Amino acid sequence: MAFPRELVVIAKREVGMRASPSGLESTRGVSTTTLENLLKKVDAKLTPLFGKSEDSILKNLNAENPSFKEEDTALHLFYHVESSDDSLESLQEQLLANDLVDGAYIKPKGEVPVMPDMEVSDTPLIDSPPIDGVPATPPDFTNRQIYLNAAPQGIDARYAWTLRGGRGHNVRIIDLEWGWRFNRMDLDQNQGGVLSGTNSTTLRSENHGTAVIGEYSGDPNSNGITGICPDA
């Protein structure tokens, strides 16, 4: 699986720059010619890294929508530069010298995390006998979820559950993982699915992603584990 490098540009706030398929614009009347010429020279273009579409922002600004505040679009200072990998360093240097740009950095290639070699303690972390095989209906493992307890062992999730919204109601979570498996019994009731991406074929990646999803959204029942915020 390839995880390419990425060149990210941060525009100066006072420019009010907006990128669209037709080119660059400034909501503050600043000329964007120098930056457009630079991008055209190397056959590159800017695309928004976060938030609503630039067209939506420009439409609200041009219509002078009283409920729309340009200062609420801070994430639109960030842009992804679409260009070939071998030109990123040169392009980064040129962008940093441009008066419209506040910053430019190359995000390195993504790498699958590797577990370092660690000494395994002979002392068990859980005072429970191991379970041989995988039962058709897993027993209740919530007593093993030490991280649900109060500090310093956990994050005090059990107390949060006694408060309104403490189980994550009306909260949306986006978890970035290398792999996942949504066919687990504890993810049957509450699973949002995959917004984007291709599942890794590495078992370790699948196991990690599935475990993390279970930690926060595992179904609250008498089987297996219970998520930290299963109503999210």
C-alpha positions as a Markdown table, in Angstrom:
| # | Residue | x | y | z |
|---|---|---|---|---|
| 1 | Met | 0.0 | 0.0 | 0.0 |
| 2 | Ala | 1.5 | 3.4 | -1.0 |
| 3 | Phe | 1.4 | 6.4 | 1.2 |
| 4 | Pro | 2.9 | 9.3 | -0.8 |
| 5 | Arg | 4.4 | 12.5 | 0.5 |
| 6 | Glu | 2.3 | 15.6 | 0.5 |
| 7 | Leu | 3.1 | 19.3 | 0.1 |
| 8 | Val | 0.9 | 21.5 | 2.3 |
| 9 | Val | 0.6 | 25.3 | 1.9 |
| 10 | Ile | -0.7 | 27.7 | 4.5 |
| 11 | Ala | -1.9 | 31.0 | 2.9 |
| 12 | Lys | -1.6 | 34.3 | 4.7 |
| 13 | Arg | -4.9 | 35.1 | 6.5 |
| 14 | Glu | -4.9 | 38.7 | 5.3 |
| 15 | Val | -5.0 | 37.6 | 1.7 |
| 16 | Gly | -8.3 | 35.8 | 2.0 |
| 17 | Met | -7.2 | 33.4 | -0.7 |
| 18 | Arg | -9.7 | 31.0 | -2.2 |
| 19 | Ala | -8.9 | 28.2 | -4.7 |
| 20 | Ser | -11.4 | 26.9 | -7.2 |
| 21 | Pro | -11.1 | 24.9 | -10.5 |
| 22 | Ser | -11.0 | 28.2 | -12.4 |
| 23 | Gly | -8.0 | 29.4 | -10.4 |
| 24 | Leu | -7.1 | 31.5 | -7.4 |
| 25 | Glu | -9.1 | 34.4 | -6.0 |
| 26 | Ser | -8.7 | 36.9 | -3.1 |
| 27 | Thr | -11.6 | 38.0 | -1.0 |
| 28 | Arg | -9.5 | 41.0 | 0.1 |
| 29 | Gly | -8.7 | 42.3 | -3.4 |
| 30 | Val | -5.1 | 41.1 | -3.3 |
| 31 | Ser | -3.5 | 40.1 | -6.6 |
| 32 | Thr | -2.8 | 36.3 | -6.8 |
| 33 | Thr | -0.9 | 36.5 | -10.1 |
| 34 | Thr | 2.5 | 35.7 | -8.7 |
| 35 | Leu | 1.3 | 32.5 | -7.1 |
| 36 | Glu | -0.8 | 31.5 | -10.1 |
| 37 | Asn | 2.2 | 31.9 | -12.4 |
| 38 | Leu | 4.3 | 29.8 | -10.1 |
| 39 | Leu | 1.8 | 27.0 | -10.0 |
| 40 | Lys | 1.2 | 27.1 | -13.7 |
| 41 | Lys | 5.0 | 27.0 | -14.4 |
| 42 | Val | 5.3 | 23.7 | -12.6 |
| 43 | Asp | 1.9 | 22.3 | -13.6 |
| 44 | Ala | 0.6 | 22.3 | -10.1 |
| 45 | Lys | -2.6 | 23.4 | -8.4 |
| 46 | Leu | -4.0 | 24.0 | -5.0 |
| 47 | Thr | -7.0 | 22.2 | -3.5 |
| 48 | Pro | -8.5 | 22.9 | 0.0 |
| 49 | Leu | -7.3 | 20.6 | 2.7 |
| 50 | Phe | -10.3 | 21.0 | 5.0 |
| 51 | Gly | -13.8 | 22.3 | 5.4 |
| 52 | Lys | -16.5 | 23.3 | 3.0 |
| 53 | Ser | -16.0 | 23.8 | -0.7 |
| 54 | Glu | -14.4 | 27.0 | -1.9 |
| 55 | Asp | -17.4 | 27.6 | -4.2 |
| 56 | Ser | -19.6 | 27.5 | -1.1 |
| 57 | Ile | -17.5 | 30.1 | 0.7 |
| 58 | Leu | -17.3 | 32.4 | -2.4 |
| 59 | Lys | -21.0 | 32.1 | -2.9 |
| 60 | Asn | -21.8 | 33.2 | 0.7 |
| 61 | Leu | -19.2 | 36.1 | 0.5 |
| 62 | Asn | -20.5 | 37.4 | -2.8 |
| 63 | Ala | -24.1 | 37.2 | -1.6 |
| 64 | Glu | -23.1 | 39.1 | 1.6 |
| 65 | Asn | -24.8 | 36.5 | 3.7 |
| 66 | Pro | -25.2 | 38.2 | 7.1 |
| 67 | Ser | -25.0 | 34.8 | 8.9 |
| 68 | Phe | -21.7 | 33.9 | 7.2 |
| 69 | Lys | -18.5 | 35.0 | 8.9 |
| 70 | Glu | -15.2 | 34.8 | 7.0 |
| 71 | Glu | -13.3 | 34.5 | 10.2 |
| 72 | Asp | -15.0 | 31.1 | 10.8 |
| 73 | Thr | -13.1 | 29.7 | 7.8 |
| 74 | Ala | -9.7 | 29.5 | 9.4 |
| 75 | Leu | -9.2 | 26.0 | 8.1 |
| 76 | His | -9.3 | 27.3 | 4.5 |
| 77 | Leu | -5.8 | 28.7 | 5.0 |
| 78 | Phe | -4.6 | 25.2 | 4.4 |
| 79 | Tyr | -4.1 | 23.8 | 0.9 |
| 80 | His | -2.8 | 20.6 | -0.7 |
| 81 | Val | -0.5 | 21.0 | -3.6 |
| 82 | Glu | -1.0 | 18.5 | -6.4 |
| 83 | Ser | 2.4 | 18.0 | -8.0 |
| 84 | Ser | 4.9 | 15.3 | -8.8 |
| 85 | Asp | 6.9 | 13.9 | -5.8 |
| 86 | Asp | 10.3 | 14.7 | -7.3 |
| 87 | Ser | 9.4 | 18.4 | -7.5 |
| 88 | Leu | 8.2 | 18.9 | -4.0 |
| 89 | Glu | 11.4 | 20.3 | -2.4 |
| 90 | Ser | 11.9 | 22.8 | -5.2 |
| 91 | Leu | 8.3 | 23.9 | -5.1 |
| 92 | Gln | 8.3 | 24.2 | -1.4 |
| 93 | Glu | 11.2 | 26.6 | -1.5 |
| 94 | Gln | 9.6 | 28.7 | -4.1 |
| 95 | Leu | 6.3 | 28.8 | -2.3 |
| 96 | Leu | 8.0 | 29.9 | 0.9 |
| 97 | Ala | 9.4 | 32.9 | -1.0 |
| 98 | Asn | 6.0 | 33.9 | -2.2 |
| 99 | Asp | 4.3 | 36.9 | -0.5 |
| 100 | Leu | 0.9 | 35.2 | -0.4 |
| 101 | Val | 2.2 | 32.1 | 1.5 |
| 102 | Asp | 2.7 | 32.0 | 5.3 |
| 103 | Gly | 4.1 | 28.5 | 5.3 |
| 104 | Ala | 4.8 | 25.3 | 3.3 |
| 105 | Tyr | 5.9 | 21.9 | 4.5 |
| 106 | Ile | 6.2 | 18.4 | 3.1 |
| 107 | Lys | 4.3 | 15.8 | 5.1 |
| 108 | Pro | 6.4 | 12.6 | 5.0 |
| 109 | Lys | 5.1 | 9.3 | 3.7 |
| 110 | Gly | 2.8 | 7.4 | 6.0 |
| 111 | Glu | 4.3 | 4.3 | 7.7 |
| 112 | Val | 2.5 | 1.5 | 9.4 |
| 113 | Pro | 3.4 | 1.6 | 13.1 |
| 114 | Val | 5.8 | -1.1 | 14.3 |
| 115 | Met | 5.7 | -2.6 | 17.8 |
| 116 | Pro | 9.1 | -2.2 | 19.4 |
| 117 | Asp | 10.8 | -5.1 | 21.1 |
| 118 | Met | 9.6 | -5.2 | 24.7 |
| 119 | Glu | 10.3 | -7.4 | 27.7 |
| 120 | Val | 7.2 | -9.4 | 28.5 |
| 121 | Ser | 6.4 | -9.4 | 32.2 |
| 122 | Asp | 5.5 | -12.6 | 33.9 |
| 123 | Thr | 3.0 | -10.8 | 36.0 |
| 124 | Pro | -0.5 | -10.9 | 34.4 |
| 125 | Leu | -2.3 | -7.5 | 34.0 |
| 126 | Ile | -5.7 | -9.1 | 34.6 |
| 127 | Asp | -6.6 | -11.5 | 37.4 |
| 128 | Ser | -8.7 | -13.7 | 35.1 |
| 129 | Pro | -7.9 | -17.1 | 33.6 |
| 130 | Pro | -7.2 | -17.2 | 29.9 |
| 131 | Ile | -10.0 | -18.4 | 27.6 |
| 132 | Asp | -9.2 | -21.1 | 25.2 |
| 133 | Gly | -10.7 | -20.8 | 21.7 |
| 134 | Val | -13.3 | -18.3 | 20.6 |
| 135 | Pro | -16.8 | -19.0 | 22.0 |
| 136 | Ala | -19.8 | -18.4 | 19.8 |
| 137 | Thr | -21.1 | -15.8 | 22.3 |
| 138 | Pro | -18.2 | -14.1 | 24.1 |
| 139 | Pro | -18.5 | -13.6 | 27.9 |
| 140 | Asp | -18.7 | -10.2 | 29.5 |
| 141 | Phe | -15.1 | -8.8 | 29.4 |
| 142 | Thr | -16.0 | -5.3 | 30.9 |
| 143 | Asn | -14.3 | -6.2 | 34.1 |
| 144 | Arg | -11.0 | -6.4 | 32.1 |
| 145 | Gln | -11.5 | -2.9 | 30.7 |
| 146 | Ile | -9.4 | -1.1 | 33.3 |
| 147 | Tyr | -9.2 | 2.0 | 31.2 |
| 148 | Leu | -12.9 | 2.6 | 32.0 |
| 149 | Asn | -12.1 | 3.1 | 35.6 |
| 150 | Ala | -11.2 | 6.2 | 37.5 |
| 151 | Ala | -7.7 | 7.7 | 37.3 |
| 152 | Pro | -4.9 | 6.8 | 37.5 |
| 153 | Gln | -5.8 | 3.4 | 36.0 |
| 154 | Gly | -8.4 | 4.8 | 33.5 |
| 155 | Ile | -10.3 | 7.8 | 32.2 |
| 156 | Asp | -13.3 | 7.6 | 34.5 |
| 157 | Ala | -15.7 | 6.6 | 31.7 |
| 158 | Arg | -18.0 | 4.8 | 34.1 |
| 159 | Tyr | -18.6 | 8.0 | 36.0 |
| 160 | Ala | -19.1 | 9.9 | 32.7 |
| 161 | Trp | -21.9 | 7.4 | 31.9 |
| 162 | Thr | -23.9 | 8.7 | 34.8 |
| 163 | Leu | -23.9 | 12.3 | 33.3 |
| 164 | Arg | -26.1 | 13.6 | 30.5 |
| 165 | Gly | -24.4 | 13.0 | 27.2 |
| 166 | Gly | -21.6 | 11.0 | 29.0 |
| 167 | Arg | -22.0 | 8.1 | 26.5 |
| 168 | Gly | -21.3 | 10.4 | 23.5 |
| 169 | His | -24.8 | 11.3 | 22.4 |
| 170 | Asn | -24.7 | 13.7 | 19.5 |
| 171 | Val | -20.9 | 13.4 | 19.2 |
| 172 | Arg | -19.3 | 12.3 | 15.9 |
| 173 | Ile | -16.0 | 10.5 | 15.9 |
| 174 | Ile | -13.7 | 10.0 | 12.9 |
| 175 | Asp | -11.0 | 7.5 | 13.6 |
| 176 | Leu | -8.1 | 7.2 | 11.1 |
| 177 | Glu | -6.8 | 3.6 | 10.9 |
| 178 | Trp | -4.8 | 1.4 | 8.6 |
| 179 | Gly | -7.3 | -1.4 | 8.7 |
| 180 | Trp | -10.5 | -2.6 | 10.3 |
| 181 | Arg | -13.1 | -5.3 | 10.5 |
| 182 | Phe | -16.7 | -4.3 | 11.1 |
| 183 | Asn | -18.0 | -7.9 | 11.2 |
| 184 | Arg | -17.3 | -8.2 | 14.9 |
| 185 | Met | -20.1 | -9.1 | 17.3 |
| 186 | Asp | -19.4 | -6.1 | 19.5 |
| 187 | Leu | -19.7 | -3.7 | 16.5 |
| 188 | Asp | -23.0 | -5.0 | 15.4 |
| 189 | Gln | -25.3 | -2.2 | 16.7 |
| 190 | Asn | -23.2 | 0.9 | 16.4 |
| 191 | Gln | -20.9 | 1.2 | 13.4 |
| 192 | Gly | -20.6 | 4.1 | 11.1 |
| 193 | Gly | -18.7 | 2.3 | 8.5 |
| 194 | Val | -15.8 | 3.6 | 6.4 |
| 195 | Leu | -15.9 | 7.1 | 5.0 |
| 196 | Ser | -12.9 | 6.7 | 2.7 |
| 197 | Gly | -10.0 | 4.5 | 2.1 |
| 198 | Thr | -8.9 | 1.0 | 1.3 |
| 199 | Asn | -8.6 | -1.7 | 4.0 |
| 200 | Ser | -5.0 | -2.8 | 4.8 |
| 201 | Thr | -4.2 | -6.5 | 4.1 |
| 202 | Thr | -1.9 | -6.6 | 7.1 |
| 203 | Leu | -3.5 | -8.5 | 9.9 |
| 204 | Arg | -1.8 | -6.4 | 12.6 |
| 205 | Ser | -3.3 | -3.2 | 11.0 |
| 206 | Glu | -6.8 | -4.8 | 10.9 |
| 207 | Asn | -6.5 | -6.0 | 14.5 |
| 208 | His | -5.4 | -2.6 | 15.7 |
| 209 | Gly | -8.1 | -0.6 | 13.9 |
| 210 | Thr | -10.8 | -3.0 | 15.0 |
| 211 | Ala | -9.6 | -2.9 | 18.6 |
| 212 | Val | -9.6 | 0.9 | 18.7 |
| 213 | Ile | -13.1 | 1.1 | 17.1 |
| 214 | Gly | -14.3 | -1.3 | 19.9 |
| 215 | Glu | -12.7 | 0.8 | 22.6 |
| 216 | Tyr | -14.9 | 3.8 | 21.9 |
| 217 | Ser | -18.0 | 2.3 | 20.2 |
| 218 | Gly | -18.4 | -1.3 | 21.4 |
| 219 | Asp | -22.0 | -2.2 | 21.9 |
| 220 | Pro | -23.2 | -1.8 | 25.5 |
| 221 | Asn | -24.5 | -5.3 | 26.3 |
| 222 | Ser | -23.5 | -8.3 | 28.3 |
| 223 | Asn | -21.3 | -9.7 | 25.5 |
| 224 | Gly | -17.6 | -8.9 | 25.1 |
| 225 | Ile | -16.6 | -5.3 | 25.8 |
| 226 | Thr | -18.5 | -1.9 | 26.1 |
| 227 | Gly | -17.2 | 1.1 | 24.4 |
| 228 | Ile | -16.2 | 4.3 | 26.1 |
| 229 | Cys | -18.8 | 6.3 | 24.3 |
| 230 | Pro | -21.1 | 3.9 | 22.5 |
| 231 | Asp | -23.8 | 6.5 | 21.8 |
| 232 | Ala | -21.4 | 8.6 | 19.7 |
